[in-house]
């Protein structure tokens, strides 16, 4: 059995050495996301990082990151699943990685496209400048905000802001629960709270949109790769028309100015939520970071076709 341990902040530096050597990856591989969401376990094996994710009552092995012989580490993952008596599900595959699995294990895995978990990746210039006909409506939202709040300002989020940001977040969820008393935001609330508690250690970047002393919106993100920044959380007062458009645009400008090498913003998945999908599509992603998952065919049963 693989010697997994819960992922911890002290793993960040070594983990990101492996991450930096990879091509484009989905937001699932962000160290911040691994640290903030669910029960994530990590092991270093055969020059690879192996992850074991326990999330929403699922046990999944994200495709391993690293160097050298993939079969050695994949064999270890297959054996680990058997020893745990769980289906061997490998997640976060791109098309090339599907091909690798098929070559190494011909007809041993079944593959499924995971549209709900595929990431929306945007050209940072598109979100920062909102140029062209396709962004006409977004510019109108932003310009309407500028007209109504000409003296707004943005400030980088620092530890000094965290108490006021925590209060803003608390009020945001309170208002959402009034709108929909049956909604369950517990997991997301815990993740944001953890992000703010470990803000500097996770090397998070944040921006706050103010009007006078009032917070209208906040956003939090972290670097995903050499040219991509991951936007983890974005919250705005729903009653303030254009606040979401403004914080979206301002954060893109902020990251572009601070990190000129960043070309893309990964705004993560839509989780199959129709309203969220419509909102993300309305910003015209540069491309989707498509994700697939695989299950060992011998583990397939009538309940195995949901990742």
Secondary structure, DSSP 4 states (H G I P E B T S, - for coil): ----EE--GGGHHHHHHHHHTSSS--GGG-HHHHHHSSEEEEEEETTEEEEEEEETTEEEEEPPEESS-HHHHHHHHHHHHHHHTS--EEEEE-HHHHHHHHHHSTTTEEEEE-GGGPEEEEEHHHHHH--SGGGHHHHHHHHHHHHH-TT-EEEE--GGGHHHHHHHHHHHHHHHHHH-TT---HHHHHHHHHHHHTTTTTT-EEEEEEETTEEEEEEEEEE-SSSEEEEEEEEE-TTSTTHHHHHHHHHHHHHHHH-TT--EEE----TT-HHHHHHHHTT--SEEE--EEEEEGGG--TT-S--
